[in-house]
């Protein structure tokens, strides 16, 4: 397995520096993040012109670019606000092209949002409406994903939607497309369920894994904690991953860290891999 981290875990804005630090601490994969900021090296409107330089910097440091984290919170795939849904679909298409230009095979997609617990300005979307509109939105993205050979990896997040592994499986299966799969996060739904159960239920649909921990002794966002410091049973997670024959990257999704702290995160991933 490769061991990786998301770009936003690094306290350096310069992507080549991110790759250098990643190599130094032991990572061999980095998940780049779509940015709406025009001056960012990963700005969605300009990244294709910089893709060659980014890939060269990654190759120089032995870093694989396999996944891209999409921008789906500002505008959502079921957004009821005027013009927002169309903007989200267009941004998603640009993100697919960005991922392809970088050589990535998977784009992290948030499959619709009923409610954002930390953003009361986002209008609550009726659950069934979210399902229906998000379904149609993703259907519009599949031809683009196929054209650019980038899989839409739907992640389980705090979107008040698809909070059951059975429901998530049904949502993915309705598309009947190899270009729609799952990006499973081990910590996001641990407050109410066991991640190894999700892994077994979703099975081969899982294309990518985010490693995150959560402490059930706390509640809400306060429950998220350092990897191996919470109540997620990573031995059971590892067993489940073996059962479904998952052998791709384990990507840590943690907050911004120093180089020393990232070294600890990488060591935690190594421990999980060895379980």
N, C-alpha and C positions, 0 to 999 in steps of 0.2 A: 504493500500500500504506500501511496504518497501521503505526506503529512503537510497540511497547509494552513493558511489563515486568510482572513479577509483583509483587504487593503485598509479599511478604516481602523484596524487594530494597531496600526503603526502611527507614531507621532511625527512622521515626516511627510510633507505634502509632495515631495519629488518622487515620482515612481521609480526611477533607476535606483535611488537611495533605498526605497522600500525593498527592492530585489536584493540589494547588497546586504541589508540587515537580515532579511529572510534567510539568505544563504549562511550568514554568520551564526545565526541561532539554531539552524538545523532544518528549516522548512525547505521543501522542494516544489511547492505549489503555492500560488497566490491567486485569490479571487479578487479581480478588479471590480470596481463599483461605478456604475453609471452615475454621472454627475450632471445636474442642470446648470452648474456654474460654467460660464463661457471661458473663464481663464484656467479651468482645470485641465490637466493633461488627459483626463478621461471625460471631458465634456462631450456630451452625446452628439453635438453638432459638428465637432471637429476631430474626434478621435480617429476616424478612418484615415485621415491624412497623417496621423502620428503613429499608426499601428505598426508600421515597419520598424520604427525606432524603438517602440515599446517592446516588440518581440525580440529585437536584437539585444536589448538590455536584459531581458529575461533569460535568453539563451546564454548570454555571457556569464550569468550567475547560476545556471543550471536550474532555473525556475520554470515550471510548467504553468501555462495559462489555459486552464480547462473550463473554468466557469466565470460568468459575469453576473454580478448582483444588480438586478433591475431596479428602476425607480418607480414604485407603484403605490406610494402612500399619499403623495401630494394630489395625484389624480388616480382614480381607481378604475378597474375593469367593469364596475357596475355603477359608476358615479352618476348621481341624479342631477348634479348641478350643470347648468347650461354650458355646453362646449367642453366639459371636463372629460367625458367618456371618449369623445373623438380624439382629444389631446392625448389621453392615455394610450389608446390604440396606436396612434401615430408614433408616440415615444417608444412603445414596445417594438414596433417594426424597426425603428432606428436602432434600438438596443440589440435586436437580432443581427442586424447588419454589422454593428460594432463588434459583437461577440465573434462573428464569422471572420472579420478583418483581423482580429487578435489571435485567431486560431482556436478559439474556445468552442466546445461542443454543447454547452448547456447554459441557458439563461434562467436565473432564478426569477420566478413569477409569483406574485401574490394573487391568488385566484378569487378576487372580489373581496369587498369589505362591507360587512353589515354595520359595524360600529368600531370606532377607534377609542379604546378605553382612556387614552391619555390626551385625546383631542376632541373636546366637546363642540368644536366648530364644525366638525364633519357631521353631516346629516345622517341620522339612522336610516338605513335602507331595510325595508321589509325582507325577511329571510328568503322567501320564495322568489321575490323579484331579483334579489342578489344572485341566486342560483341561475335563474333564467337569463338575465342580462350578461352575467359573467360567462355563461356557457356560449352564448352567441358571440361574445367578444373574442373568446379563445378560438372559436371556430374560424373567425376572420384572420387570426394570426397563424393558423396551421399551414396554409399554403406558403406564407413567407418563411416560416421555420423550415419547411421542407426544401424550399428553394436555396436557402443559405446553409442547410444542413446543421441547424442549431436546435437542440431539443428545448421545449418549454418545460422547465422543472418547477412544478407547483409546490410551494412550501407551506407547511403548517405553521401559521403565525397567530398572533393575538388580534385577529380580525373579526372575532365573534361569528365565525363561519367555518363549517366543516370541522367541528370539534370531536368527531368520532372517526376512528380508522375505517369503519365500515362505510360511512358516508363519504369519506375522502376517496376510498377505493371506487365507489359507485360514480362519483363525480369524474374521476379520471377515465374510467372504463367507457363512459358514454361517448367519448370522442372516437374510440376505436382507431387510434392513431399512434404509431410508434414515436411520433414527434411530441407527444404529451406524456410526461412522467412525473415523478415526485422528487422533490428535494426535501429530505426528512431532517428535521431538527430535533435532537435528542432531549433538549431542555424545555422547548416552548410549551408543551402540553403536559409536562410532568406534574403540574399542580393538581391535575385531576385524573391522570392515567399513567400507564407504564410504557415507556418508549419501546421496550422490546416487543410488547404486544402489537404496537403499531407496525413495527418492522416486519413481523411475521405476517400480519394481515395484508400489508401493502406489497410485500414480496418483491418480485422482479420489476415492479413498477418504479421502485426506488432507483434513481439514477445517481443521486449525490447525497452526501451526509454532512450536516453541520453538527459539530460537537459543541454542546453547551450544557451547563449544569444548573440545577435549581434546588433550593433548600425548602422543603415543605414546612419547616418550622416557622417560616415567614410567609408573607402573603403579598400578592400583587407583584409589581416590578422589583420590590425589595428581595424577592426570593431568588433572583438570579445571582449566581456566585461564581467563584473561580472553579475551573474544571477540576473534578475530584474532591471538591469541598462540600458538595451538596448531597442530595439523597437519590440522585439517579444511580441505578445499579448498572454500572458500566460492564461488569462481568456478564450480566444478562444481555446487555446491548451487544456485546462482542459475540456472544453465543448466537444471538439472533442473526447478526450479520453473516456469520459463518453458514448458518442454515440456508440463507437465501443466496449464498455464494457472492456476496458483495466484496469486491476486491479493488474498488476505486479509491479515491482520496478521502481521507478524514480531514475536514476543514474546520478549524476552530473559529467560532464566531464569538469574539469577546470584545470588550471595550478597548479604548486606546491604551496602549502599554509602552513602557520603556523597553529597550533592548533586553535588559536583564529580566524583566517580567515576561517577555515573549519567550525567552529561553526556558522559563519554568513551564509556560503553556506547551511548548514543543515537547518537553520531557513528559508532560502529562499525556499527550497524544501517543508518545512511544509506549507508555505504560498501558494505555488502553489497547493499542495494537497488539501488545504482547500477552494480554489476558487470555 
